[in-house]
Amino acid sequence: MYKIKNFINYNLAQSLIFLLVIFISLFLSGCSFKGIDPQYYEFKKLCENVDNEVTIYNKDYWEMYKDYVENRFKDSKVDSENKEYYYHKKLDKRIYPYDMKNILKTEQKKGNITILIYDKYYKDIHYATYTRYNYKEKGLWLRGDEGAGWHLETEDDLTCSYLDNFYKALGR
């Protein structure tokens, strides 16, 4: 009888330790449910074609935006009013980043996927329209740090757009 009790206690302790290790590893690495969500695969399919979902209305200003993003940290200057600017040679003018605007044109929700269409403006000049897809991923992640404290998160946002791909290509 003593051997049976010992065996049960030993197996119970071993099982609890095993479950504790799995529980801790899930918290540290996170657990996502996107692999079993069909909308995640729809999101990935939409993202495959996102580079073709840009309409350029003013090519000079689109090139200005691309040049600005590529050379911002190398070529930016500060004017007499302490405003950052970038001089664009082709347009022969100073480009102020605070005059660049993304204006949300339409928003459509389909479950966990949100489709956003943005208009890009420099001052009052509409130079491009692009599409951004957002996917609200469900899961469980342990986030934070020692200073701010630790907390659990149950949602994360994944995005894709032409500009996301453009920034990734630049290493940002």
Salt bridges, closest charged atoms under 4 A:
GLU42 OE2 - LYS110 NZ 3.36
ASP60 OD1 - LYS90 NZ 3.32
GLU63 OE1 - LYS90 NZ 3.02
ASP67 OD2 - HIS88 NE2 3.10
GLU81 OE1 - LYS83 NZ 3.74
GLU84 OE2 - ARG72 NE 3.17
ASP119 OD1 - HIS126 NE2 3.25
GLU153 OE1 - ARG143 NH1 2.99
GLU153 OE2 - HIS151 NE2 3.06
GLU155 OE1 - LYS136 NZ 3.87
GLU155 OE2 - LYS138 NZ 2.54
ASP156 OD2 - ARG143 NH2 3.79
ASP157 OD1 - LYS136 NZ 3.16
ASP164 OD1 - ARG132 NH2 2.56
